[in-house]
């Protein structure tokens, strides 16, 4: 043991002696200059989690890191050349995102490489909820087997989520945000989620929506101001949607009217008994908005800033209260940024005031932009009958801006302007552009006021292209169009009454149209909506219209514009190529 201790002591002494010696001559050691680089110049990553290979060149030990925690490495350090696995985690946002990878031998002397990852789509982030009439609020609603209530699903839903609703009737039970009474109960679309109706009542995994076979009703039970209220804030790349529902039995508040402000829009109890759309982006698809009665101002309200689409919908049998004058039984647009109506039917709506069907009136919301295509507006009327109330089918008023194309306006009735009426002022002008439409069979009470089309004031500009306006009457006498003195209007390639007009708005000599023998009644002629078709091969409406190419150019220059997908076909979907047919249908 003593010998071992002496050996260790001697070793330590030698080490200490060596440490005290001066080795100032270091000419034999030359450190290497770091040489570090990436072979690749960048990483462009998909939205989903994925591994990417990154090659590094180095003559010395190195480390690698990233300024964002959604990028990781294997390995994160090493010596010399290497291939690194870079894992980019899934992007769960709706925005593209970027990061910077840094590698170094000496901290601060880094080489960098950018990473760009694609944005997720809304569907990637969606939670799907399932609703049945017998669903339970204490169920999570994440499968058909654990279906929840519609109120609970709406409460849980966030931007991008989807609510699947089985057939049956659902009555709102939760008040609109900011309101408290049962009268204010509504199905509030508070975020940009989708609601899809039309699943079987006993839906199970794999069920497919069919709203025709499986009617799914949002029912106001004649007891609420708005059956549906869309309050979702606008977000880039997102929108709310309702698909496959019947929305019915909403009723407005009369007398003292309350309101709440959401997103800068006042939700009055008197507006939008069926649907009230605020400053939101929303699609209403394959829906019926019907039987909203005893209402005050519109079964549908599309308010300031809204961007809304109604596609393949029916708006029918809605009516204002008839004991006093209330405007608009169908749809009232006020200040909409853009309201698009396509492939829809508006029928048998009634008002005790003006505009029983569609009211385009920037009363409080400012300029109101509406594009109507491939739609039939029929059988709407002022009720009870009144000699001075305007706009049986459509009434465009101050700040209203309407483009209507490939549509039929037929069999509507009002005091004046039975089909379409346009009114504006110098301070608040309005405009209606009518393209490839058929306006026929409309009636008025007051003669000389345009049973088909009425220009009601100098501030209401009208342009008519490739359109047939004929067979409109007052007390059985022809009363197709009434122009207002000194107001702006234009007619091109159109028929008004029996007169055929060319591209310059001049009457075509020798050409005459007879609505009794040259135009059919409203009926099923193919397509999603009812139409009137031309009769007879010698019909001038088949000859003097605009070509498909001319309609394309026109549509692209209008505001709101429509593209070739609309201009190239008629209301039934038939091609206009090779034809110059006036009106909504080329058949």
C-alpha positions as CSV (number, residue, x, y, z in Angstrom):
1,X,0.0,0.0,0.0
2,X,2.9,2.3,0.9
3,X,4.6,1.6,-2.5
4,X,1.4,2.5,-4.4
5,X,1.1,5.8,-2.5
6,X,4.7,6.7,-3.3
7,X,4.1,6.0,-7.0
8,X,1.0,8.3,-7.1
9,X,2.9,11.1,-5.3
10,X,5.7,10.9,-7.8
11,X,3.3,11.0,-10.7
12,X,1.6,14.1,-9.3
13,X,5.0,15.8,-8.8
14,X,6.0,15.2,-12.4
15,X,2.7,16.6,-13.6
16,X,3.1,19.7,-11.6
17,X,6.6,20.2,-12.9
18,X,5.4,19.9,-16.4
19,X,2.7,22.4,-15.9
20,X,5.2,25.0,-14.8
21,X,7.3,24.8,-17.9
22,X,7.0,27.5,-20.7
23,X,5.9,26.0,-24.0
24,X,5.7,29.3,-26.0
25,X,6.7,27.8,-29.3
26,X,3.3,26.9,-31.0
27,X,4.5,27.1,-34.6
28,X,3.7,23.5,-35.1
29,X,-0.2,24.0,-34.6
30,X,-2.3,25.8,-37.3
31,X,-6.2,25.7,-36.7
32,X,-8.4,24.9,-39.6
33,X,-10.6,27.6,-41.1
34,X,-14.3,26.6,-40.9
35,X,-15.8,25.7,-44.2
36,X,-19.6,25.2,-43.7
37,X,-22.4,25.2,-46.3
38,X,-25.8,23.7,-47.3
39,X,-26.1,21.9,-50.6
40,X,-29.8,22.9,-50.9
41,X,-30.8,26.5,-51.1
42,X,-34.2,26.3,-49.4
43,X,-37.0,24.0,-48.2
44,X,-40.5,24.4,-49.6
45,X,-42.7,22.3,-47.3
46,X,-46.2,20.9,-47.7
47,X,-48.9,21.8,-45.2
48,X,-48.8,18.3,-43.6
49,X,-46.1,16.9,-41.3
50,X,-43.2,15.6,-43.5
51,X,-39.5,14.8,-43.4
52,X,-37.0,16.5,-45.7
53,X,-33.4,15.7,-46.3
54,X,-30.8,18.5,-45.9
55,X,-27.2,18.0,-46.9
56,X,-24.5,19.9,-44.9
57,X,-20.8,20.2,-45.9
58,X,-18.3,20.9,-43.1
59,X,-14.7,20.4,-42.3
60,X,-15.2,20.8,-38.6
61,X,-17.8,19.9,-35.9
62,X,-21.1,21.8,-36.3
63,X,-24.5,22.4,-34.8
64,X,-27.9,23.2,-36.5
65,X,-30.9,25.0,-35.1
66,X,-34.1,26.9,-36.2
67,X,-35.8,30.0,-35.1
68,X,-39.2,28.3,-35.0
69,X,-40.2,25.3,-32.9
70,X,-42.2,23.6,-35.7
71,X,-38.9,22.6,-37.4
72,X,-36.7,19.9,-35.8
73,X,-33.6,18.0,-36.8
74,X,-32.0,14.5,-36.6
75,X,-29.1,14.8,-35.9
76,X,-28.8,18.4,-34.6
77,X,-25.0,18.3,-34.4
78,X,-22.1,16.3,-36.0
79,X,-18.7,16.3,-37.5
80,X,-17.9,16.7,-41.2
81,X,-20.3,16.2,-44.1
82,X,-23.7,14.8,-43.2
83,X,-27.3,14.3,-44.3
84,X,-29.8,15.7,-41.8
85,X,-33.5,14.8,-41.5
86,X,-35.5,18.0,-41.1
87,X,-39.0,17.4,-39.8
88,X,-41.6,20.1,-40.5
89,X,-44.7,19.8,-38.4
90,X,-48.2,20.3,-39.9
91,X,-49.3,23.8,-40.4
92,X,-52.5,24.3,-38.5
93,X,-53.1,27.9,-39.5
94,X,-54.7,29.3,-42.6
95,X,-51.6,31.4,-43.4
96,X,-48.3,30.4,-45.1
97,X,-45.5,30.5,-42.6
98,X,-41.7,30.8,-42.7
99,X,-38.7,29.8,-40.6
100,X,-34.9,30.1,-40.9
101,X,-32.5,27.2,-40.3
102,X,-29.0,28.2,-39.0
103,X,-25.8,26.0,-38.9
104,X,-22.5,27.1,-37.3
105,X,-19.1,25.9,-36.3
106,X,-18.5,29.1,-34.3
107,X,-21.6,30.7,-32.8
108,X,-22.4,33.9,-34.6
109,X,-20.8,32.9,-37.8
110,X,-23.9,31.1,-39.2
111,X,-25.0,29.9,-42.6
112,X,-28.8,30.0,-43.1
113,X,-31.5,28.4,-45.2
114,X,-35.1,29.5,-45.5
115,X,-38.1,27.2,-44.9
116,X,-41.5,28.1,-46.4
117,X,-44.6,26.0,-45.5
118,X,-48.0,26.0,-47.3
119,X,-51.1,27.1,-45.4
120,X,-53.6,24.7,-44.2
121,X,-57.1,24.7,-45.7
122,X,-60.1,25.1,-43.5
123,X,-61.1,21.5,-44.0
124,X,-57.8,20.3,-42.5
125,X,-58.6,22.0,-39.3
126,X,-62.3,21.1,-39.1
127,X,-64.0,19.3,-36.2
128,X,-67.1,17.5,-37.4
129,X,-70.2,17.5,-35.2
130,X,-73.3,15.3,-35.7
131,X,-76.8,16.3,-34.7
132,X,-80.1,14.5,-34.4
133,X,-83.5,15.5,-33.1
134,X,-83.1,13.1,-30.2
135,X,-79.4,14.1,-29.7
136,X,-78.3,14.9,-26.1
137,X,-76.5,18.0,-24.9
138,X,-74.3,15.9,-22.7
139,X,-72.9,14.0,-25.7
140,X,-69.8,15.2,-27.6
141,X,-71.5,15.0,-31.0
142,X,-68.3,13.7,-32.7
143,X,-70.1,10.7,-34.2
144,X,-73.7,9.9,-35.3
145,X,-73.8,7.4,-32.4
146,X,-73.0,10.2,-29.9
147,X,-75.1,12.9,-31.7
148,X,-75.7,16.1,-29.8
149,X,-78.3,18.9,-30.0
150,X,-78.1,21.6,-32.7
151,X,-77.8,24.3,-30.0
152,X,-74.8,22.5,-28.4
153,X,-73.1,21.8,-31.8
154,X,-73.4,25.5,-32.7
155,X,-72.1,26.5,-29.3
156,X,-69.0,24.3,-29.7
157,X,-68.3,25.0,-33.4
158,X,-65.4,27.2,-34.4
159,X,-64.1,28.6,-37.7
160,X,-63.8,25.8,-40.3
161,X,-65.8,23.3,-38.4
162,X,-68.7,21.3,-39.9
163,X,-72.1,20.5,-38.4
164,X,-74.0,17.6,-40.0
165,X,-77.7,17.6,-39.2
166,X,-80.1,14.7,-39.5
167,X,-83.7,15.1,-40.8
168,X,-86.4,16.5,-38.6
169,X,-87.5,19.8,-37.1
170,X,-85.3,22.0,-34.9
171,X,-86.6,25.0,-33.0
172,X,-84.0,27.7,-31.8
173,X,-83.6,27.9,-28.0
174,X,-80.7,30.3,-27.5
175,X,-81.0,34.1,-27.9
176,X,-79.0,36.1,-30.3
177,X,-75.8,37.5,-28.8
178,X,-76.7,40.6,-26.9
179,X,-80.4,39.8,-26.6
180,X,-82.2,38.0,-23.8
181,X,-85.8,37.1,-24.6
182,X,-87.3,34.0,-26.1
183,X,-88.4,36.2,-29.1
184,X,-84.7,36.5,-29.9
185,X,-83.9,32.8,-29.9
186,X,-82.1,32.0,-33.1
187,X,-79.7,29.6,-34.7
188,X,-76.7,32.0,-34.7
189,X,-73.9,31.3,-37.2
190,X,-71.4,33.1,-35.0
191,X,-68.3,31.7,-36.7
192,X,-67.2,30.6,-40.2
193,X,-68.5,27.1,-39.9
194,X,-70.7,25.0,-42.2
195,X,-74.1,23.4,-41.5
196,X,-75.2,20.6,-43.7
197,X,-78.8,19.2,-43.5
198,X,-80.5,16.4,-45.3
199,X,-79.1,13.3,-43.6
200,X,-81.4,10.5,-42.7
201,X,-83.1,10.7,-39.3
202,X,-81.4,7.5,-38.3
203,X,-78.1,8.4,-39.9
204,X,-75.1,6.3,-39.1
205,X,-71.4,6.3,-40.2
206,X,-71.2,6.8,-44.0
207,X,-74.6,8.5,-44.3
208,X,-74.9,10.9,-47.3
209,X,-76.9,14.1,-47.2
210,X,-80.0,14.3,-49.5
211,X,-82.1,17.3,-48.5
212,X,-84.9,16.4,-51.0
213,X,-85.4,13.0,-49.4
214,X,-84.6,14.0,-45.8
215,X,-86.1,17.4,-45.1
216,X,-84.3,19.2,-42.3
217,X,-86.3,22.1,-40.9
218,X,-85.1,25.1,-38.9
219,X,-88.4,26.1,-37.5
220,X,-89.2,29.5,-35.9
221,X,-92.5,28.1,-34.7
222,X,-94.0,31.6,-35.4
223,X,-92.3,32.7,-32.2
224,X,-88.9,34.2,-33.1
225,X,-87.6,37.3,-34.9
226,X,-84.9,35.5,-36.9
227,X,-84.8,31.7,-37.4
228,X,-81.2,32.1,-38.5
229,X,-78.8,34.9,-37.9
230,X,-75.4,35.1,-39.5
231,X,-73.0,37.1,-37.4
232,X,-69.6,35.5,-38.3
233,X,-66.8,38.0,-38.7
234,X,-65.2,38.1,-42.1
235,X,-61.8,36.2,-42.3
236,X,-59.6,35.8,-45.3
237,X,-60.2,32.4,-47.0
238,X,-63.1,31.5,-44.8
239,X,-66.9,31.7,-45.0
240,X,-70.0,30.4,-43.3
241,X,-72.4,28.2,-45.1
242,X,-75.9,26.6,-44.8
243,X,-76.6,23.7,-47.1
244,X,-79.8,21.7,-47.4
245,X,-82.3,23.3,-44.9
246,X,-85.8,24.5,-44.9
247,X,-86.0,27.7,-42.9
248,X,-89.6,28.6,-42.0
249,X,-92.1,30.1,-39.6
250,X,-90.1,33.2,-38.5
251,X,-92.1,36.2,-37.4
252,X,-91.1,39.8,-36.9
253,X,-91.5,42.0,-33.8
254,X,-94.0,44.8,-34.1
255,X,-94.5,47.9,-31.9
256,X,-91.4,48.6,-29.9
257,X,-88.5,47.1,-31.7
258,X,-85.3,46.1,-30.0
259,X,-81.9,45.5,-31.6
260,X,-78.3,44.5,-30.9
261,X,-75.2,45.5,-32.7
262,X,-72.8,42.8,-34.0
263,X,-69.9,43.5,-36.3
264,X,-71.1,47.0,-36.9
265,X,-74.6,45.9,-38.0
266,X,-77.8,46.5,-36.0
267,X,-79.8,43.3,-35.9
268,X,-83.3,44.7,-35.6
269,X,-86.1,42.4,-34.4
270,X,-88.2,43.7,-37.3
271,X,-85.8,42.6,-40.1
272,X,-85.1,39.1,-41.6
273,X,-87.6,36.8,-40.0
274,X,-86.2,33.8,-41.8
275,X,-82.5,34.8,-42.2
276,X,-80.6,37.9,-41.1
277,X,-77.1,38.2,-42.6
278,X,-74.8,40.8,-41.1
279,X,-71.4,41.8,-42.1
280,X,-70.4,38.3,-43.0
281,X,-69.3,36.1,-45.9
282,X,-71.8,33.2,-46.3
283,X,-73.2,30.7,-48.8
284,X,-76.8,29.7,-48.6
285,X,-77.1,26.5,-50.7
286,X,-80.0,24.2,-51.6
287,X,-82.2,25.8,-49.0
288,X,-85.9,26.7,-48.9
289,X,-86.8,29.9,-47.1
290,X,-90.6,29.6,-46.9
291,X,-93.7,30.3,-44.9
292,X,-92.2,33.2,-42.9
293,X,-95.4,35.1,-42.4
294,X,-96.7,38.0,-40.3
295,X,-93.4,39.6,-40.9
296,X,-92.4,43.3,-41.0
297,X,-89.4,43.7,-43.3
298,X,-88.1,40.8,-45.3
299,X,-88.0,37.1,-44.8
300,X,-84.4,37.5,-45.7
301,X,-82.2,40.5,-44.7
302,X,-78.7,41.0,-46.3
303,X,-77.1,43.9,-44.5
304,X,-74.2,46.3,-44.8
305,X,-70.9,44.8,-45.9
306,X,-72.3,41.3,-46.5
307,X,-70.9,39.0,-49.2
308,X,-73.6,36.4,-49.7
309,X,-74.5,33.7,-52.2
310,X,-77.9,32.1,-52.6
311,X,-77.5,29.2,-55.0
312,X,-80.2,26.6,-55.9
313,X,-82.6,28.0,-53.3
314,X,-86.4,28.6,-53.1
315,X,-87.8,31.7,-51.5
316,X,-91.5,31.3,-51.5
317,X,-94.8,32.0,-49.6
318,X,-93.4,34.6,-47.3
319,X,-95.6,37.6,-46.4
320,X,-95.6,40.7,-44.5
321,X,-98.4,41.5,-42.1
322,X,-101.3,42.8,-44.1
323,X,-103.1,45.1,-41.6
324,X,-100.8,48.0,-42.4
325,X,-98.1,48.9,-44.9
326,X,-94.9,46.9,-44.5
327,X,-92.3,46.6,-47.3
328,X,-90.7,43.4,-48.7
329,X,-92.0,39.9,-48.1
330,X,-89.0,38.1,-49.7
331,X,-85.4,39.4,-49.7
332,X,-84.2,42.9,-48.6
333,X,-80.6,43.8,-49.4
334,X,-79.3,47.0,-47.8
335,X,-75.6,47.9,-48.2
336,X,-74.5,44.4,-49.3
337,X,-71.0,44.5,-50.7
338,X,-72.1,41.8,-53.1
339,X,-75.2,39.6,-53.0
340,X,-75.3,36.9,-55.7
341,X,-78.4,34.9,-56.4
342,X,-78.1,32.0,-58.8
343,X,-80.4,29.2,-60.0
344,X,-83.1,30.2,-57.5
345,X,-86.9,30.5,-57.5
346,X,-88.7,33.4,-55.9
347,X,-92.4,32.9,-55.9
348,X,-95.6,33.8,-54.2
349,X,-94.1,36.3,-51.8
350,X,-96.4,39.1,-50.7
351,X,-96.1,42.5,-49.1
352,X,-98.6,45.1,-47.9
353,X,-96.1,47.7,-49.0
354,X,-93.6,47.9,-51.9
355,X,-91.3,45.1,-53.1
356,X,-93.1,42.0,-52.2
357,X,-90.3,39.9,-53.6
358,X,-86.8,41.5,-53.9
359,X,-85.9,44.9,-52.5
360,X,-82.5,46.4,-53.4
361,X,-82.3,49.5,-51.3
362,X,-79.2,51.1,-49.8
363,X,-81.3,52.8,-47.2
364,X,-78.9,52.7,-44.3
365,X,-76.0,50.6,-45.5
366,X,-74.9,52.5,-48.6
367,X,-74.4,51.1,-52.1
368,X,-76.0,47.7,-52.5
369,X,-74.6,45.4,-55.2
370,X,-76.7,42.5,-56.4
371,X,-76.1,40.0,-59.2
372,X,-79.0,37.7,-60.2
373,X,-78.5,34.9,-62.7
374,X,-80.4,31.9,-63.9
375,X,-83.3,32.7,-61.6
376,X,-87.1,32.9,-61.9
377,X,-89.1,35.5,-60.1
378,X,-92.8,34.8,-60.4
379,X,-96.2,35.1,-58.8
380,X,-95.2,37.8,-56.3
381,X,-97.7,40.5,-55.4
382,X,-98.6,43.5,-53.4
383,X,-101.4,42.3,-51.0
384,X,-103.8,43.9,-50.4
385,X,-103.8,45.4,-53.9
386,X,-102.7,49.0,-53.9
387,X,-102.6,51.4,-56.9
388,X,-99.2,53.1,-56.1
389,X,-96.9,50.5,-54.6
390,X,-94.0,49.6,-56.8
391,X,-91.9,46.6,-57.8
392,X,-93.8,43.3,-57.9
393,X,-90.8,41.3,-58.8
394,X,-87.8,43.5,-58.0
395,X,-87.7,47.0,-56.7
396,X,-84.3,48.8,-57.1
397,X,-84.2,52.0,-55.0
398,X,-81.6,54.6,-53.8
399,X,-78.0,53.3,-53.8
400,X,-79.2,50.1,-55.5
401,X,-77.0,48.5,-58.1
402,X,-78.5,45.5,-59.9
403,X,-77.3,43.3,-62.7
404,X,-79.7,40.5,-63.7
405,X,-78.9,38.0,-66.4
406,X,-80.4,34.8,-67.9
407,X,-83.5,35.2,-65.7
408,X,-87.3,35.2,-66.0
409,X,-89.6,37.7,-64.4
410,X,-93.1,36.6,-64.9
411,X,-96.6,36.9,-63.5
412,X,-95.8,39.4,-60.8
413,X,-98.3,42.1,-59.7
414,X,-98.1,45.5,-58.1
415,X,-99.5,49.0,-58.3
416,X,-96.7,50.1,-60.6
417,X,-93.7,48.3,-62.1
418,X,-95.1,44.8,-61.9
419,X,-92.0,43.1,-63.0
420,X,-89.1,45.4,-62.2
421,X,-89.2,49.0,-60.9
422,X,-86.2,51.3,-60.6
423,X,-86.1,54.5,-58.5
424,X,-83.2,56.8,-57.6
425,X,-82.4,60.4,-56.8
426,X,-79.6,62.7,-57.8
427,X,-78.0,62.3,-54.3
428,X,-78.5,58.6,-54.2
429,X,-78.8,57.2,-57.7
430,X,-79.6,53.7,-58.6
431,X,-79.0,51.5,-61.7
432,X,-80.3,48.3,-63.2
433,X,-78.7,46.4,-66.0
434,X,-80.9,43.7,-67.6
435,X,-79.2,41.1,-69.8
436,X,-80.7,38.1,-71.6
437,X,-83.9,38.1,-69.6
438,X,-87.5,37.4,-70.3
439,X,-90.0,39.8,-68.6
440,X,-93.5,38.8,-69.4
441,X,-97.0,38.3,-68.0
442,X,-96.6,40.9,-65.2
443,X,-99.5,43.2,-64.3
444,X,-100.1,46.5,-62.6
445,X,-103.0,48.4,-61.2
446,X,-102.1,51.8,-62.5
447,X,-101.9,52.1,-66.3
448,X,-98.9,53.7,-68.0
449,X,-96.5,52.7,-65.3
450,X,-94.7,49.8,-66.8
451,X,-96.2,46.5,-65.9
452,X,-93.0,44.9,-67.2
453,X,-90.4,47.5,-66.4
454,X,-90.8,50.9,-64.7
455,X,-88.3,53.7,-64.6
456,X,-89.8,55.5,-61.6
457,X,-87.5,58.6,-61.3
458,X,-84.8,60.5,-63.1
459,X,-82.1,59.0,-60.7
460,X,-82.8,55.5,-61.7
461,X,-80.7,54.5,-64.7
462,X,-81.6,51.4,-66.8
463,X,-79.8,49.4,-69.5
464,X,-81.5,46.6,-71.4
465,X,-79.5,44.1,-73.5
466,X,-80.7,41.0,-75.3
467,X,-83.9,41.0,-73.3
468,X,-87.5,40.3,-74.1
469,X,-90.1,42.5,-72.4
470,X,-93.5,41.7,-73.8
471,X,-97.0,40.5,-72.8
472,X,-97.1,42.7,-69.7
473,X,-100.5,44.4,-69.1
474,X,-102.7,46.7,-67.1
475,X,-106.4,45.7,-67.1
476,X,-105.6,43.5,-70.2
477,X,-104.0,46.3,-72.2
478,X,-100.3,46.2,-73.2
479,X,-98.2,48.1,-70.7
480,X,-94.6,46.8,-71.1
481,X,-92.2,49.7,-70.2
482,X,-92.5,53.2,-68.7
483,X,-89.5,55.4,-69.1
484,X,-89.1,58.5,-66.9
485,X,-88.7,61.8,-68.6
486,X,-85.0,62.9,-68.9
487,X,-83.8,59.7,-67.1
488,X,-80.9,57.7,-68.5
489,X,-81.8,54.5,-70.3
490,X,-80.4,52.3,-73.1
491,X,-81.9,49.5,-75.1
492,X,-79.9,47.2,-77.4
493,X,-80.7,43.9,-79.3
494,X,-84.0,43.6,-77.4
495,X,-87.7,43.4,-77.8
496,X,-90.1,45.7,-76.0
497,X,-93.8,45.0,-76.6
498,X,-94.0,44.2,-80.3
499,X,-90.9,46.3,-81.4
500,X,-87.6,44.7,-82.1
501,X,-84.5,46.9,-81.4
502,X,-81.0,46.5,-83.0
503,X,-77.7,47.1,-81.4
504,X,-78.0,50.8,-81.8
505,X,-81.4,50.9,-80.1
506,X,-83.2,51.5,-83.4
507,X,-86.4,49.7,-84.4
508,X,-85.8,46.9,-86.9
509,X,-88.0,47.6,-89.9
510,X,-90.4,44.8,-90.8
511,X,-89.8,42.8,-87.6
512,X,-92.6,42.4,-85.1
513,X,-93.1,40.3,-82.0
514,X,-96.5,38.9,-80.8
515,X,-96.3,37.6,-77.2
516,X,-99.6,35.7,-77.6
517,X,-98.3,33.5,-80.4
518,X,-94.5,33.7,-80.0
519,X,-93.9,33.1,-76.2
520,X,-95.1,30.2,-74.1
521,X,-96.5,30.5,-70.6
522,X,-94.2,29.8,-67.6
523,X,-93.5,26.1,-67.4
524,X,-90.9,23.4,-67.0
525,X,-88.6,23.6,-70.0
526,X,-85.4,22.0,-68.6
527,X,-83.0,23.4,-66.0
528,X,-83.6,24.0,-62.4
529,X,-86.2,26.8,-62.7
530,X,-89.4,27.4,-64.7
531,X,-89.1,29.5,-67.8
532,X,-90.9,30.8,-70.9
533,X,-89.8,29.5,-74.3
534,X,-90.0,31.1,-77.7
535,X,-92.6,29.7,-80.2
536,X,-92.4,29.5,-83.9
537,X,-89.4,29.3,-86.3
538,X,-90.1,32.8,-87.7
539,X,-89.8,34.4,-84.3
540,X,-87.7,37.6,-84.5
541,X,-86.4,36.9,-81.0
542,X,-84.3,34.1,-82.6
543,X,-82.6,36.5,-85.0
544,X,-81.8,39.9,-83.6
545,X,-80.1,39.1,-80.3
546,X,-76.4,39.2,-79.2
547,X,-73.9,36.5,-79.9
548,X,-72.2,34.5,-77.2
549,X,-68.9,36.4,-77.7
550,X,-70.7,39.8,-77.5
551,X,-72.4,38.7,-74.3
552,X,-69.1,37.6,-72.9
553,X,-67.5,41.0,-73.5
554,X,-70.5,42.8,-72.0
555,X,-70.6,40.6,-68.9
556,X,-67.0,41.2,-68.1
557,X,-67.4,45.0,-68.3
558,X,-70.3,45.3,-65.9
559,X,-70.3,45.9,-62.2
560,X,-71.1,43.4,-60.7
561,X,-69.5,41.4,-63.6
562,X,-70.4,38.0,-64.8
563,X,-68.1,35.6,-66.6
564,X,-68.3,33.3,-69.6
565,X,-69.8,30.5,-67.4
566,X,-72.9,32.6,-67.3
567,X,-72.9,34.4,-70.6
568,X,-72.2,31.3,-72.7
569,X,-75.4,29.6,-71.7
570,X,-79.1,30.4,-71.2
571,X,-81.2,30.0,-68.1
572,X,-81.8,26.2,-68.7
573,X,-78.1,25.6,-69.3
574,X,-78.3,25.4,-73.1
575,X,-75.4,26.8,-75.1
576,X,-75.7,30.2,-76.7
577,X,-72.8,29.4,-79.1
578,X,-73.9,29.9,-82.7
579,X,-77.1,31.6,-81.7
580,X,-78.3,35.2,-81.4
581,X,-81.5,34.6,-79.4
582,X,-83.2,37.4,-77.3
583,X,-84.4,36.4,-73.9
584,X,-83.6,34.0,-71.1
585,X,-84.0,30.8,-73.1
586,X,-82.6,29.9,-76.5
587,X,-84.9,26.8,-77.0
